[in-house]
Amino acid sequence: MSFTDFSIMKLLANTVDILLVWYVIFKLIMIVRGTKAVQLLKGIFVILLVKIISDKFHLQALGWMMQQVLNWGFLAVIIVFQPEIRRALEQLGRGRFFSRGNAQEVDDQEKLVESIVKAVDYMAKRRIGALISIERETGMGDYIETGTQLDSKISSELLINIFIPNTPLHDGAVIIQKNTVAAAACYLPLSESPFISKELGTRHRAALGISEVTDSVTVVVSEETGSVSLTKNGELHRNLKSEAFTELLSNELLSQNKEKQASSARWNWRGKKNG
């Protein structure tokens, strides 16, 4: 093997190494986004910045204090990050940390869409107000903690019963996480956009607000008019008819998983062919 070939192989190995590290970091960020761990990461960054400044300007007392924080901070990080660490290890144990989706996930998403559409049609005809937010990549753990945790299998009947007026859980948002009803009566951040129509109420502002800080898809049923709206990425789609709502929701929740499934199938087919 020539020196040139060795250099190319080393360059490729280093490139793959860097890409894998960035991918792991990206997955870890996706796990902690939307949780209290984000605030902890900001605090760690501030401590490191103060430590660097104290070393540069020879601030011995401040530098010693920051060093003690860093020395004992590792244990504190493990304690505070315990839910996120457990979640990552569970995903790794299930083989989902590097997964690209499978047929079961697509089937679950199809059932999710079917349940939401059926519930929304029922509530819209009877003008039952509803607010349903579906978690995607960005974690919504902090918002789930504001409500009553359910961890229930999703069904149209459950969603309808939650939003029946004058019941304990009807006021607030339902958050769906991993095809289960994670919590009800949750508080979502209200959008402060000056471009929102004044005729829109709290539910629509909350739906827009959560879409501005996460990549979730949120469905709103108006209590006054029975109209159906959907928000995503800071966009509000209002007065959706049943067919348009079903198509939009399916495009948002099913298209990505079907692309992952098709890609996985292609790789499996190539593997069998090469084998």
C-alpha positions as CSV (number, residue, x, y, z in Angstrom):
1,M,0.0,0.0,0.0
2,S,1.4,3.4,-1.0
3,F,1.7,6.4,1.2
4,T,-1.0,8.2,-0.9
5,D,-3.5,5.3,-0.4
6,F,-2.8,5.3,3.4
7,S,-3.4,9.0,3.6
8,I,-6.7,8.7,1.7
9,M,-7.9,5.9,4.0
10,K,-6.9,7.9,7.1
11,L,-8.8,10.9,5.7
12,L,-11.9,8.8,5.1
13,A,-11.7,7.3,8.5
14,N,-11.4,10.7,10.2
15,T,-14.3,12.0,8.1
16,V,-16.5,9.1,9.1
17,D,-15.4,9.5,12.7
18,I,-16.4,13.2,12.7
19,L,-19.8,12.5,11.1
20,L,-20.6,9.8,13.6
21,V,-19.7,12.1,16.5
22,W,-21.9,14.9,15.1
23,Y,-24.8,12.4,14.5
24,V,-24.6,11.3,18.1
25,I,-24.5,14.9,19.3
26,F,-27.5,15.7,17.1
27,K,-29.5,12.8,18.5
28,L,-28.7,13.8,22.0
29,I,-29.8,17.4,21.3
30,M,-33.1,16.0,19.9
31,I,-33.6,14.0,23.1
32,V,-33.1,17.0,25.5
33,R,-34.8,19.7,23.4
34,G,-38.0,20.9,25.1
35,T,-36.9,19.7,28.5
36,K,-35.3,21.3,31.5
37,A,-32.0,19.8,30.5
38,V,-31.7,22.6,27.9
39,Q,-31.5,25.2,30.7
40,L,-28.9,23.1,32.4
41,L,-26.8,23.1,29.2
42,K,-27.0,26.8,29.1
43,G,-25.8,27.0,32.7
44,I,-22.9,24.7,31.9
45,F,-21.9,26.9,29.0
46,V,-21.9,30.0,31.2
47,I,-19.8,28.3,33.8
48,L,-17.2,27.2,31.2
49,L,-17.2,30.7,29.8
50,V,-16.6,32.3,33.2
51,K,-13.8,29.7,33.9
52,I,-12.0,30.6,30.6
53,I,-12.3,34.4,31.4
54,S,-11.0,33.9,34.9
55,D,-8.0,31.9,33.7
56,K,-7.2,34.5,31.0
57,F,-7.3,37.4,33.4
58,H,-5.8,35.5,36.4
59,L,-8.8,35.8,38.6
60,Q,-7.7,33.2,41.1
61,A,-10.6,33.2,43.5
62,L,-13.3,33.1,40.8
63,G,-11.2,30.5,38.8
64,W,-11.0,28.3,42.0
65,M,-14.7,28.6,42.5
66,M,-15.5,27.6,38.9
67,Q,-13.1,24.7,39.1
68,Q,-14.9,23.3,42.1
69,V,-18.2,23.7,40.3
70,L,-16.8,21.7,37.4
71,N,-15.2,19.1,39.6
72,W,-18.5,18.3,41.4
73,G,-20.8,19.2,38.5
74,F,-20.4,15.8,36.8
75,L,-22.4,14.1,39.5
76,A,-25.0,16.9,39.4
77,V,-25.3,16.5,35.6
78,I,-26.0,12.7,36.0
79,I,-28.7,13.4,38.6
80,V,-30.4,16.2,36.7
81,F,-30.1,14.5,33.3
82,Q,-31.3,11.1,34.7
83,P,-34.6,11.1,32.7
84,E,-32.8,12.0,29.4
85,I,-30.0,9.5,30.0
86,R,-32.5,6.8,30.7
87,R,-34.5,7.7,27.6
88,A,-31.3,7.6,25.5
89,L,-30.3,4.2,26.9
90,E,-33.8,2.8,26.3
91,Q,-33.7,3.9,22.7
92,L,-30.2,2.4,22.3
93,G,-31.4,-0.9,23.9
94,R,-34.4,-1.0,21.5
95,G,-32.1,-0.3,18.5
96,R,-33.9,3.0,17.9
97,F,-31.0,5.4,18.5
98,F,-29.8,5.0,14.9
99,S,-33.1,3.8,13.5
100,R,-34.7,5.2,10.3
101,G,-38.3,4.1,10.9
102,N,-40.1,0.8,10.2
103,A,-43.5,-0.5,9.1
104,Q,-44.8,-0.6,12.7
105,E,-44.2,3.1,13.2
106,V,-46.0,3.9,10.0
107,D,-49.0,1.7,11.1
108,D,-49.1,3.5,14.5
109,Q,-49.0,6.9,12.8
110,E,-51.9,5.9,10.5
111,K,-53.9,4.8,13.5
112,L,-53.0,8.1,15.2
113,V,-54.2,10.2,12.2
114,E,-57.4,8.1,12.0
115,S,-58.2,8.6,15.7
116,I,-57.5,12.4,15.6
117,V,-59.6,12.9,12.4
118,K,-62.6,11.0,13.8
119,A,-62.4,12.8,17.1
120,V,-62.1,16.2,15.4
121,D,-65.0,15.6,13.1
122,Y,-67.2,14.7,16.0
123,M,-66.2,17.7,18.1
124,A,-66.4,20.2,15.2
125,K,-70.0,19.2,14.4
126,R,-71.0,19.7,18.0
127,R,-68.8,22.8,18.6
128,I,-66.7,21.2,21.3
129,G,-63.5,23.2,21.8
130,A,-60.3,21.2,21.6
131,L,-56.5,21.7,21.5
132,I,-54.4,18.7,20.5
133,S,-50.6,19.0,20.0
134,I,-48.6,16.1,18.5
135,E,-44.9,15.9,19.5
136,R,-42.4,15.2,16.7
137,E,-38.6,15.6,16.9
138,T,-38.6,18.4,19.5
139,G,-39.2,17.1,23.0
140,M,-42.3,18.6,24.8
141,G,-41.5,17.2,28.3
142,D,-41.7,20.6,30.0
143,Y,-45.2,21.2,28.7
144,I,-46.4,17.7,29.6
145,E,-45.4,18.3,33.2
146,T,-47.8,21.3,33.4
147,G,-50.8,19.0,32.9
148,T,-52.2,15.7,34.2
149,Q,-50.2,12.8,32.9
150,L,-52.2,10.0,31.3
151,D,-49.8,7.8,29.2
152,S,-52.9,6.2,27.6
153,K,-53.4,4.5,24.3
154,I,-54.8,6.9,21.9
155,S,-58.4,6.5,20.6
156,S,-61.0,8.9,19.2
157,E,-63.3,8.1,22.2
158,L,-60.7,9.1,24.7
159,L,-60.0,12.4,22.9
160,I,-63.7,13.2,22.8
161,N,-64.2,12.4,26.4
162,I,-61.3,14.6,27.5
163,F,-62.7,17.7,25.8
164,I,-66.4,17.3,26.9
165,P,-67.3,20.6,28.5
166,N,-67.2,20.9,32.3
167,T,-65.0,17.8,32.8
168,P,-61.8,18.1,34.8
169,L,-59.4,17.8,31.9
170,H,-61.2,19.7,29.1
171,D,-59.5,23.0,29.8
172,G,-56.0,23.0,28.3
173,A,-54.2,21.0,25.7
174,V,-53.8,17.3,25.1
175,I,-50.2,16.4,24.1
176,I,-49.6,13.2,22.1
177,Q,-46.2,11.7,22.4
178,K,-45.1,8.5,20.6
179,N,-48.7,7.7,19.6
180,T,-50.0,7.9,23.2
181,V,-51.9,10.5,25.0
182,A,-49.1,11.7,27.3
183,A,-51.1,14.3,29.2
184,A,-54.2,16.5,29.2
185,A,-55.0,19.9,30.6
186,C,-51.5,21.1,29.6
187,Y,-50.5,24.8,29.4
188,L,-48.9,25.9,26.1
189,P,-47.0,29.1,25.5
190,L,-49.1,31.9,23.8
191,S,-47.9,33.4,20.7
192,E,-47.0,37.1,21.0
193,S,-47.1,37.7,17.2
194,P,-48.7,41.1,16.4
195,F,-50.1,39.7,13.1
196,I,-52.6,37.3,14.8
197,S,-56.2,38.2,14.0
198,K,-58.0,39.6,17.1
199,E,-60.9,37.3,16.5
200,L,-58.7,34.3,17.4
201,G,-58.9,33.1,21.0
202,T,-56.6,31.6,23.5
203,R,-56.6,28.1,21.9
204,H,-55.4,29.5,18.5
205,R,-52.7,31.6,20.2
206,A,-51.5,28.7,22.2
207,A,-51.4,26.5,19.1
208,L,-49.4,29.1,17.3
209,G,-47.2,29.7,20.3
210,I,-46.2,26.0,20.6
211,S,-45.6,25.8,16.8
212,E,-43.1,28.7,17.1
213,V,-40.9,27.0,19.7
214,T,-41.2,23.3,18.7
215,D,-41.8,21.3,15.4
216,S,-45.1,19.9,16.8
217,V,-48.3,19.8,14.8
218,T,-51.2,21.2,16.7
219,V,-54.9,20.9,16.0
220,V,-57.6,23.4,17.2
221,V,-61.4,23.0,17.2
222,S,-63.1,26.3,17.8
223,E,-65.8,26.3,20.5
224,E,-67.6,29.3,19.0
225,T,-67.7,28.2,15.3
226,G,-66.7,24.6,15.2
227,S,-64.1,25.4,12.6
228,V,-60.9,23.3,12.5
229,S,-57.4,24.8,12.3
230,L,-53.9,23.4,12.2
231,T,-50.6,25.0,13.1
232,K,-47.0,24.0,12.2
233,N,-43.7,25.9,12.1
234,G,-45.4,29.1,13.1
235,E,-48.0,28.8,10.3
236,L,-51.8,28.8,10.9
237,H,-54.1,26.9,8.5
238,R,-57.7,28.0,9.3
239,N,-61.2,26.8,8.5
240,L,-60.2,23.5,7.2
241,K,-62.8,21.2,5.7
242,S,-62.7,17.5,6.8
243,E,-61.0,16.4,3.6
244,A,-58.4,19.2,3.6
245,F,-57.7,18.6,7.3
246,T,-57.2,14.9,6.8
247,E,-54.9,15.5,3.9
248,L,-52.8,18.1,5.7
249,L,-52.5,16.0,8.9
250,S,-51.6,12.9,6.9
251,N,-48.9,14.8,4.9
252,E,-47.3,16.1,8.1
253,L,-47.4,12.9,10.1
254,L,-47.2,10.1,7.5
255,S,-45.1,11.3,4.6
256,Q,-41.8,11.4,6.6
257,N,-42.3,8.0,8.1
258,K,-43.2,6.5,4.7
259,E,-40.1,8.0,3.2
260,K,-38.0,6.4,6.0
261,Q,-39.7,3.1,5.5
262,A,-39.1,3.2,1.7
263,S,-35.4,4.1,2.3
264,S,-35.0,1.3,4.8
265,A,-36.7,-1.2,2.4
266,R,-34.3,-0.1,-0.4
267,W,-31.3,-0.7,1.8
268,N,-32.6,-4.1,2.9
269,W,-33.3,-5.1,-0.7
270,R,-29.8,-4.1,-1.8
271,G,-28.4,-6.1,1.1
272,K,-30.3,-9.2,0.1
273,K,-29.3,-8.8,-3.5
274,N,-25.6,-8.4,-2.6
275,G,-25.9,-11.3,-0.3
